[in-house]
């Protein structure tokens, strides 16, 4: 395995660790870390339902924390690792933060904006484009998402059955 692949794997494991935190809260398990000069400077995980906040995505949280550490909104020498392809909001924030490289585990065919539906990260119309690497730990992260949604469907089904029993 090439050196960069080993580094990407190391940090994607950390992003997956963040996704597990979301999972434990009953949130869609998406995690993110931002790395600068070999050090994690921002971490985040999905907390939309917990915080009742549309903006509480893993990437947004990690960008906010990384910007505080760097002391600038520009994250020009950082790499962002995320377990699921960013949505339009997060992809836009990545471009705005001038992050040069994004490493993703899974693509998101329903809402992804780093190649699936759109590729906001590589639009020549913007003043910044992002190098994208996908498929790092894809199997493990995809499995975690599938397990989450399977459990959610079962919970929803049980709740509906219980509601019918109450009527």
C-alpha positions as CSV (number, residue, x, y, z in Angstrom):
1,X,0.0,0.0,0.0
2,X,1.3,3.5,-0.9
3,X,2.1,5.9,1.9
4,X,-0.8,8.3,1.0
5,X,-3.2,5.3,1.1
6,X,-2.0,4.4,4.6
7,X,-2.5,7.9,5.8
8,X,-6.0,8.1,4.2
9,X,-7.0,4.9,5.9
10,X,-5.7,6.1,9.3
11,X,-7.8,9.2,9.2
12,X,-10.9,7.6,7.7
13,X,-10.8,5.3,10.7
14,X,-11.1,8.4,12.8
15,X,-14.0,9.7,10.7
16,X,-15.7,6.4,11.2
17,X,-15.2,6.7,14.9
18,X,-17.0,10.0,14.8
19,X,-19.8,8.4,12.7
20,X,-20.2,5.8,15.5
21,X,-21.0,8.7,17.9
22,X,-23.8,9.8,15.7
23,X,-25.1,6.2,15.5
24,X,-25.1,5.9,19.3
25,X,-27.4,9.0,19.3
26,X,-29.8,7.5,16.8
27,X,-28.5,9.9,14.1
28,X,-27.5,8.9,10.6
29,X,-23.9,7.8,11.1
30,X,-21.8,10.3,9.3
31,X,-18.4,11.4,10.7
32,X,-15.7,13.8,9.6
33,X,-12.2,14.8,10.6
34,X,-10.0,17.6,9.2
35,X,-6.3,17.1,9.1
36,X,-3.5,19.7,9.0
37,X,0.2,18.9,9.0
38,X,-0.5,15.3,10.2
39,X,-2.8,16.4,13.1
40,X,-6.5,16.2,13.4
41,X,-7.7,19.8,14.0
42,X,-11.5,19.4,13.6
43,X,-13.9,16.6,14.3
44,X,-17.6,16.3,13.7
45,X,-20.5,14.0,13.4
46,X,-24.1,14.3,12.4
47,X,-26.3,15.8,15.1
48,X,-29.3,17.3,13.1
49,X,-32.0,15.6,15.2
50,X,-30.2,15.9,18.5
51,X,-29.5,19.6,18.0
52,X,-32.7,20.3,16.1
53,X,-30.5,22.1,13.6
54,X,-30.3,21.7,9.8
55,X,-26.7,22.9,9.9
56,X,-25.5,20.2,12.4
57,X,-23.8,18.1,9.7
58,X,-20.4,16.4,10.4
59,X,-18.5,18.5,7.9
60,X,-19.9,21.9,9.1
61,X,-19.0,21.0,12.7
62,X,-15.5,19.9,11.7
63,X,-14.9,23.0,9.5
64,X,-16.0,25.3,12.4
65,X,-13.7,23.6,14.8
66,X,-10.7,23.5,12.4
67,X,-11.1,27.2,11.6
68,X,-10.9,28.0,15.3
69,X,-7.7,26.0,15.7
70,X,-6.1,27.5,12.5
71,X,-7.4,31.0,13.4
72,X,-8.7,31.5,9.9
73,X,-11.7,30.6,7.7
74,X,-9.3,29.4,5.0
75,X,-8.3,25.8,5.5
76,X,-6.0,25.8,2.5
77,X,-3.5,23.2,3.7
78,X,-6.0,20.7,5.1
79,X,-7.6,17.4,4.1
80,X,-11.2,16.6,5.0
81,X,-12.1,12.9,5.6
82,X,-15.8,12.1,5.6
83,X,-17.7,8.8,5.7
84,X,-20.4,9.8,3.2
85,X,-20.3,12.1,0.2
86,X,-21.1,15.7,1.2
87,X,-24.5,17.2,0.5
88,X,-24.8,20.5,-1.4
89,X,-24.5,22.6,1.8
90,X,-21.4,20.8,3.0
91,X,-19.8,20.7,-0.5
92,X,-20.4,24.5,-0.7
93,X,-18.8,25.0,2.7
94,X,-15.8,22.9,1.7
95,X,-15.3,25.1,-1.4
96,X,-15.8,28.3,0.7
97,X,-13.2,27.0,3.2
98,X,-10.7,26.5,0.3
99,X,-10.1,22.9,1.5
100,X,-7.9,21.4,-1.3
101,X,-8.6,17.7,-0.8
102,X,-11.5,15.6,0.3
103,X,-11.4,11.8,1.0
104,X,-14.8,10.1,1.1
105,X,-15.8,6.5,2.0
106,X,-19.2,6.2,0.3
107,X,-21.0,7.9,-2.5
108,X,-24.5,9.2,-1.8
109,X,-26.6,8.7,-5.0
110,X,-29.7,10.4,-3.4
111,X,-28.1,13.6,-2.1
112,X,-24.3,13.7,-2.9
113,X,-22.7,16.8,-4.4
114,X,-19.2,15.6,-4.9
115,X,-20.0,13.5,-8.0
116,X,-23.3,11.7,-7.6
117,X,-26.0,14.3,-8.3
118,X,-23.7,17.3,-8.8
119,X,-20.0,17.9,-8.3
120,X,-19.9,21.2,-6.5
121,X,-16.3,20.4,-5.5
122,X,-15.1,20.5,-9.1
123,X,-17.0,23.3,-10.8
124,X,-14.7,25.5,-13.0
125,X,-17.2,28.3,-12.5
126,X,-16.1,28.6,-8.8
127,X,-12.7,30.1,-7.8
128,X,-11.7,26.9,-6.0
129,X,-11.8,23.2,-7.0
130,X,-11.2,20.3,-4.7
131,X,-9.3,17.0,-5.3
132,X,-11.7,14.2,-4.4
133,X,-10.7,10.6,-3.5
134,X,-13.5,8.2,-2.9
135,X,-13.9,4.6,-1.8
136,X,-11.6,4.6,1.3
137,X,-13.2,2.2,3.8
138,X,-16.2,2.2,1.6
139,X,-17.4,-1.3,2.6
140,X,-17.2,-0.7,6.4
141,X,-18.9,2.7,6.2
142,X,-21.6,1.6,3.8
143,X,-22.3,-1.4,6.1
144,X,-22.8,0.9,9.1
145,X,-25.2,3.1,7.1
146,X,-27.2,0.1,5.9
147,X,-27.4,-1.3,9.5
148,X,-28.6,2.0,10.8
149,X,-31.4,2.4,8.2
150,X,-32.4,-1.3,8.7
151,X,-32.8,-0.7,12.4
152,X,-34.6,2.6,11.8
153,X,-37.2,0.9,9.5
154,X,-37.7,-1.8,12.1
155,X,-38.2,0.8,14.9
156,X,-40.6,2.7,12.8
157,X,-42.6,-0.5,11.9
158,X,-42.7,-1.4,15.6
159,X,-43.9,2.1,16.6
160,X,-46.7,1.9,14.0
161,X,-47.8,-1.5,15.2
162,X,-47.8,-0.2,18.8
163,X,-49.9,2.8,17.8
164,X,-52.4,0.6,16.0
165,X,-52.7,-1.5,19.2
166,X,-53.5,1.6,21.2
167,X,-56.4,2.6,19.0
